Each structure stands twice: as C-alpha cells, then as structure tokens.
Amino acid sequence: MLSSLFPLLYGTLFVALLWQAFRVMGKGFRAASGPIAEPNDRTGRVTVHPELLDNEGKITDEALLTVRFSGDDDSQEEAPGPDAE
C-alpha cells in the first residue's frame, strides 16, 4: 500500500513545486520588463526620506552631501591627481 502511494505523493509534490517555480519566475520576468517603480506610492501619497526634512518637518533647502565612486561613467573630466603637473 505504502509503496504504491509514495510515487503518487512524490509526483504531486514535484508538480506543485514546479508550478510554484514557474509562478516566481513569471513574476520576475514581468518585473524586469515593466517599470522599476510604480508611478504612485502604495499609500497614494508622496513619500519623503526623513533625512530631507528640517526640524519643522519641511523639506530642507541646504546643500546635501553627494558621494561619487570611482568607475562612475560621467561625461565630466576627472580631477587631476597629486602627480599631475
């Protein structure tokens, strides 16, 4: 009895896992082909990072620190190093 039930259980689990794998891959393919972010936030409101707010809760207008890493492909020329003449 158990020997005839095992292949059926194994096949059922295999098909269920295969179906789940195709569902997950399908979601990935749809996400890769569509827009990266939704046009609206899920709450329906614009979300602002707290770092951009001042003490009164308004968006700050002070200069923000930006960081560039080597290897960035910008059209700007690189600053000369200490060895440059």
N, C-alpha and C positions, 0 to 999 in steps of 0.2 A: 504494500500500500504506500509506504513512505517513498520507496524507490520510484514509483510512477508519479507521485506528487511533486518530487523535487525538480524534475525538468520543467514542469509547468510553472512552478513558482519562480525558478531561475529565469525562464523566458519572459514572464510577466514583469519581473523586476528589470530585466535588460531593456525591454521595450519602454518602460516608464522612464528609466534613466536616459535612454536615447532621446525620447521625446523632450525631456527637460533640457538636455544639452542643445537641441535644435532651437528651443524657445529662447535660451540665453544667448546663443549665437545670433539669432534673428534680432533680438533687442540691440545687440552690439552693432550689427550691420546697419540697422535703422538709425542708431545714434551717430554712427560715423558718416552716414550720407546726408544727414539733416543738419540743421543749425546747431551750433555748440550750446547755446543758451537760449532759453525761451525768451520771447520779447517782453513778457511780463513776469514779474516775480510771482511765486506761488501764492503769496499773500495778497497779491493785487496791488501792493504798494511798492514804491521805490525803496530799496534798502541801501543804507549808507554805513560804511565802516565806522565804528566809534572813534577810531584814531583821527578821523577827519573833522570831528566836532570839537568846538571850544567848550568853555565852562558853562555857557548859556545854552548849549545844545544846537548851536547854529554851525553851518559848515565854515571852517576856518579859511582865512584868506592869506595865511602866512606861507612862506616858501616851504615846500616839502623836500625832504632828502630823497634823492634817487640814486640807485646803485647800478652800475654797468659792469658786466663781467667780460673778461677777455673772450674774444671769439664772437662777439655780437656783430652782426652784419649791418653796420650803419654806413650811410653814404658820407659821413663826416670823416675828416682825416684824423689819424691818431695823433695824440700829443707826442712831441719828441721826448725821448728818454734822456737820462743823465749823460749818456755817451754821445748825444747829438751835438754837433758844432754849430 
